[in-house]
Amino acid sequence: MPENGHQQEQLLVLNHEIRQTEHELRYAQNRRRWSNLSMAFGPALLAVLYALYWLPWLSIFAKKVILIPAAMIALLFGVAAFWLKRYPGGHLLDEAISQDQRHSESDLELKLARLRDERKLLVANLEGDLKVRRVAYKEDAYSDIDQLRGESRRYRLVNNMFQGFLIIGSLAATGIAGISDKMTWDRWTILGLTFLVGTASGFMGYYKYKERSFYLQQTADAIEAEWEAVEVGVGRYKRIPSETEQLAEFVEEVHRLKSEQKKRQQNLEQPPESRHQGD
């Protein structure tokens, strides 16, 4: 029995290390994404500013008011892209003396895989009650809710950015075409805006950011509803007298919700023609 208690304590410590490594990996991935976004939005903003500079109906004062702050923002995008690309990875290590002392994404992924393998071996050798594992699964479900909602917010943000660009770009191209006096810069500006609008529309249609965000949020809400229901014993759980049976029902339902989410995610990652064939 003391050996079993020691193994359970090791399992708790290992779960804590896994959560810390997952958090560090997400931080490193977010830094990489922000570096890519900064590299994309910096030049795009400069292109928009160049087009605005040649608009004849904008006064010199209005151009200064718009262009100077926007140019500083574009410069900040460039600085951020350089910094994040120069120093990728997670948080600074303890007692770090330079920005280079960070764990890279590949190192964190390898560490996370090793910790998960250690956890599998420990759980396989653990002589504990199945209820202990189910309780641990139940407690981990709430962290899954936060993770799903975080991914949903990220996809929703990307979708809203592309959608806003579609609206502004379409209106700008239409407006410029309406006041065009057949100057060369008008045609090039309209062509550039049309190209960017088409590119944004293509990304939205192919990657399905809105659908991804919706399904992730839906799964998170469903898991949260199950978690709250089993906590207070309402819904399907009020008809189950045994706490052990309630826990088993909860684990089964959450596992089903996660499996359905993975299937939807895999379906969205298929090319459009493959999705239609599957239907």
N, C-alpha and C positions, 0 to 999 in steps of 0.2 A: 504493500500500500504506500509506504514512503516513496518508493521508486516511481509509482504512478503519479503521486503528487509532484515529484520533481519534473517528470515529463510534461505535466500540464503547465507547470510554471515556465518551462522552456518554450512550450507552445505559445503562451501569452507573450513572452519576450520576442519570439520570432514573428508573431503577428504584428507587433509594434514596429519591428524593424522593416517589415514588408510595407506597412503603411507609410513610414518615413521615406523609404526608397521610392514608392509610388509618387508621393508628393514631390520629391526632388526631381523625378523624371518628368512629371507634368510641368514643373517650373522650367526645366531645360527645354522642353518641347515648346512651351509658350514663348520663350526667348527666341527660339529659332523661327517661330511663326511671325513674331513681331519684326524680326530682321528682314524676312521676306516681304512682309507688307510694307515696311519702310522703303525697301528697294523699289517696290512697285509704285507706291503712291508719290514718292519724291519726284521722279521724272514725269509721272502723269500730271501732277500739279503744275510743274514747270511748263508742260505743253499747254495746259489750260490757260495759264497766265500769259503765255506767248500769244495765244489766240485773242485773249481779252485786250492785250496791248494794242492790237491793230483794229479794234472796234472803233469806227469813226464817231459814233454817237455817244461815246463815253468821254466826259470832260477830263482834262489833265488832272484836276483835283480828285475826281472819282477814281481815276487810274492809280494815283498815288495812295489813296486810302485803301484800295483793294490790293494792289500789287505788292506794296512794301510789307504789310503783315503776312500776306500769303507767301511771299518769297522767303521770309524768315522761317515760316512753318516748313516749307520745302527744304530749307537748309537743315532744320532740325531733323527732318526725316533722313537726310543724308548722313548726318552725324550719328543718329541712332543706328542706322543700318551698318555703318562702319564699325561702331563700338560693339554691337551684338555679333557681327561676323568675326571681328577680331578676337573677341573673348566669349566664345560659345560655352554652353554647359549650364550646370545648376548654380546653386549658391556658392559663395566663396568658402573654401575649407577653413576649418578652425586654425587660427594662428597663421593665416595666409599672409604673405608679404608682397604678393603681386596678383594682378588680375588673371594671370594664367593658371592659377591654382584652383581649378574647378573640375568637378567630375563631368566628363563628357557624356553625351546621350548613350553612346555605345557601352561605356563602362557601367552606367546605371542600369541599362537593359540587361547586361550580363549579370550584374549583382542581383537584380530582381529575379531573374530566372534561377540563379543559384539558391536564393532564399526560398523560393517557392518549391524547388526540388527538396530542400532540407525539410520544409514543412510537410511535404507529402510523405517522406520517410518517417518523420516523427509521428504523424497522425496514423500511419500504417502500423507502427509499433506501439502506439498508445493503447493501454489496456483500460481505457475509460468507458464510461457509459455513452451510448449513442445520444442521449439527451444533452450531454456536454457539447458535442459537436453541433447539434441543432441550435442550442442556445448561442454558440459562437457565430453560427450562420445567421441567426436572427439579428444579432448585434451588428454584424457586418453589413446587413441589408440597408441600414440607415446611411452608412458611408457610400453605398452604391447609389442611393437616391441623390446624394450631393454630387457624385461624379456624373450621373446621367443628366442632371439639371445643368451642371457646368458645361457639358458638351452641347446641350440644347441651346444654352445662351450663346455659345460661340458660333454655332451654325446660324442662329437667328440674327446675330450681329452681322455676319458676312452677308446673309440674304438681304438685310435691311440696307446695308451699304450699297450692294449692287442694285437694289430696287430704287434707292434714292438717285444713284447715278443714271439709271435708265430714265427716270422721270425728268431730271434736270437736263441730261444730254439731249433727250428727244425734244423738249421744249426749246432748248437753246438752238438746236439745228433748225427747227421749224421757224423760230423767230428770226434767225439770221437769213434763212431763205426768203422770208417775207419782206425783209428790208434790203435785200441784196440789190446793189446797183451794178451787178455783173463785173465786179472787180475780181482779180485773180485770188486775192487772199480770202474772199468769201467762199469761193469754190473749194479751196484747200481746207478751210476751217470746217465747212459742212462735211467734207469727205472724212476728215479726221474724227469729228464727233460721231458720224454715222458708223465708222469702223469701231470706235470704242464702245458705242451702244450695242452694236452687234456682238462684240466680244463678251461684254457683260451678260447679254441675254443668252449667249451660248453656254457660258459657265453655269448660269442659273439653271438652264434646262438640262444640262448634262449631269451636274453633281447633285441636283435636287436638295439644295440647302434647306429650303422651307420644309420639305417632307421629312428630312432627317431630324430637324429641330422638333417638329410636331411629334414624331414617333418617340423620340427620346423623352420629351416632356410627358407624353402619355404614359409611358412605362414607369417613369419616376412617380407620377401621381398614383398609378395603380399599386405600386409597391408600398408607397406611403399609406394608402388607404388600408391595405392588408395589415401593415405594421400597427396602425392605430387600432384596427378592429381586434386584433389578437391581444393587444395590450389591455383593452377595457372589456373584452369578451362580448362584442356585438356582432351582428350579421350572422354569418355561417357559424362563427365560433361560439355563440351563445347556446347552440344546440349540441355542442360537444362538451360533456361534463369534465372529462379528464384533461388536465393541463398538458400532459405528454402528448395526447392525441391532437390537441389544438396546435401544439408546436409542430408536430409532424405535418398537419394540414397546411400550416403557414409555409413551411419549408418547401413543400411540394408545389404550392401555388406560386411562390416567388421564383422557384426554378422554372416553372412553365412560362412566367412572364419574361424572364431573362432569355429563355430559348426563343420565344416568339420575336423578341427584339433583335436578337442575332440574325434570325431568318429574314426579317424586314431589312436589316442593314445589308445583308448579303445580296438581297434582291435589288436594293438601290444602287449597289456597287456594280451590278451587271450593266453591260452596254444596253442602250435602249432597245436594240433589235432583239437581244436575248430576253429582256423582260417581256416583250410582246409575244415571243415564242412560248415562254413559260405560261402565259395566260391562255 
